[in-house]
Amino acid sequence: MSRLYMARNPRVAARSLGGEMMIMSGRDSMLFTLNKTATILWQSADGTTPLDEIVELRIVPGFAVEPAQALQDAETLARELASREILQISEEPILPRNPAAGEVAPGESR
Amino acid sequence: MSVLLQEMSEKALKLNIPLSVQLDLTYRCNERCVHCYLDHDDHGEMTTAEIKHLLDEMADAGVFILTLSGGEIFLRKDFFDLLEHARRLMFCVKLKTNAVLIREREAARLRDLGVESVQISIYSHRPEVHDAITLIPGSLQRSVDAIRFLKSQGLKVIIANVLMTQNRQDYPGVRALAAELGVECTLDPTVTPMMDGNRGVLDLGVDQDTLRQVFRDAALVGDVDEFCAIPAKPGESELESVPCSAGHTACYVSPYGDVFPCVQFPLPTGNVRQQRFVDIWRHSDQMNDVRSIRVKDLTTCTSCTHVSTCTRCPGLAFMEGNMRGPSTQDCEKSFARTGVPSANMLARKNAAANLGLTSLGTMNLGHTSLGQTSLGNANLVQIRALPNLAGASA
C-alpha cells in the first residue's frame, strides 16, 4: 500500500485561537476552522512524516479509535483539506518550497 | 463580517487575543496627499531585525490578520524581506498602498507570497482631481496600471476612496472605474486630524449636504429607508457591548514601535523596543483603560438617540479630548443620516445658547467628516463562512 504525505500549503494563513485552528484559504480567502483531529493533521503535516505514522502516533492514542478506521477517516479528511488547497498531499515526501524565489508547490497553478 | 469571522472575533475578545493588527512600516511617502495626517520624516523607524522580531512576537500573541501600511510600504527597501517573514509566520497579510511602485514584477511577487488583499487609494477617476490630491502628476495612471498588474496575477484588490471637498462629486466615477477594473471599492468619508493634533485638515471634509446625498445613494447604502431610519432604543446587551474593536481584538503599531489601540486612536500604550508586544497588549494601563469601556459608560452618548447605530470612533473622541465622550464627526454623520441631532449636538447648542453665542447651525457642521462609517466598509471583509471541516471520527 502506498503511503500518503501531507504538507501545509504555504499560501494559506493560519493561527491557533484558543486551541482551535483558523485557516484562510489562499485561493479565495475562505475562512475555515479545524476541529481537534483536523488540527492534529494540520500541525503534523511536515511533508515527510507519512499519514499512517501520524495516525498511529498522534490520533489513535488520544481518541480510542480503531487504527484502520482512524487511518481511513484521516485519509478522507486529508484529501478534503487538499481539495480546498489547505494541505498538499502526495505519495512522495513533499520538500519545502521557497516562496520568495517564486517556486510553485505541487498542486498549485500560477 | 462573515459568521465564522464574527465567531472568531468573539472568541478572541473572550481570550484577550489581538486578532488583528495594523503595522505601519514607515511614515515616509512618495505622495503628498493634502488630507494626510502623517509626518513623513523618518524619526527612527524600526530596523529589519526589529520588525521581524516584532512579527515573531505578534504570531506568538495570536495575531492572525496583519495589515501592513504606512506611509508608502514599498519605500522600505526590505519590504519583501519583511513580507516573506510575515507569510512564513502564516499571517493573513493585507496591504495598504498607493501602488505607484508596483509594476509587473512586484505584483507577481505579491502573488507568490500569498498576500490576501491589496488596498489602493484612489481619490478620483479624473487625473486632474486625483493628482491634485496626491500632489504627484501622473499618480492616478501609475496606480491604475498597478491595479491591472495585480489583477492579472489574480490578486484581490480594493480601491479605497476617501471623500473630501475636492472629490465629492467623483465617487460614482471611482466606483465605475472599480467596476471596469473588476475590483472592490469602498468609500470612507473620514478625514483624520493630524498626528500632532492639528485639526485644520478637517476643513477638507465634506459638508452636510454632501453627506446627506451620499447617505441617500442606494448604490452605496442599499435600502436608504433602513439606512437612514431613526434607531430604536438600545437594549441592555447593546449598552453592555464594547464600542469598537480598538484595544479589544485589534491594535496598531507605528514604524517607531509605539503601540496604540488603533491607527486612529493616538493613545500611547507602550513601545515594542522596550517591552514585549504581548505584555503591552495584556498589561498596559492605557490599553486596559480602553478595554474597560462599555457603551453604557459613554458620557453624553449613552443618552443619545443614535447610540445603537452610531459609528462613534473612540479614537476621534479621544482626539477631541475624551475617549469616553462623543466624536463630533460621527454625530454629524448620524445627523446627516437621520436628520435628528445627536445628544452631543443638542448639549452644545444649549451651552452655546446659554452663552448667547450661537445656534445649531454654527456647530461643526461646516467642516465635518464622517468617521469610520459603515458605508461601503461592508465590502472590506469578504471572508465567507464555511461549516467547520469535520475531522476523523473519534
Interface residues (C-beta under 8 A of the other chain):
Chain A: P10 R11 V12 A13 A14 R15 S16 L17 G18 E20 M22 M24 G26 D28 S29 M30 L31 F32 T33 L34 N35 K36 T37 A38 T39 I40 L41 V55 I59 G62 F63 A64 V65 Q69 A70 D73 A74 T76 L77 E80 L81 R84 P99 A100 G102 R110
Chain B: S2 L4 L5 M8 K11 A12 L15 I17 L19 A59 G62 V63 F64 F80 E84 R87 M90 F91 C92 V93 A108 R109 R111 D112 L113 G114 E116 S117 K156 Q382 I383 R384 A385 L386 N388 L389 A390 G391 A392 S393 A394
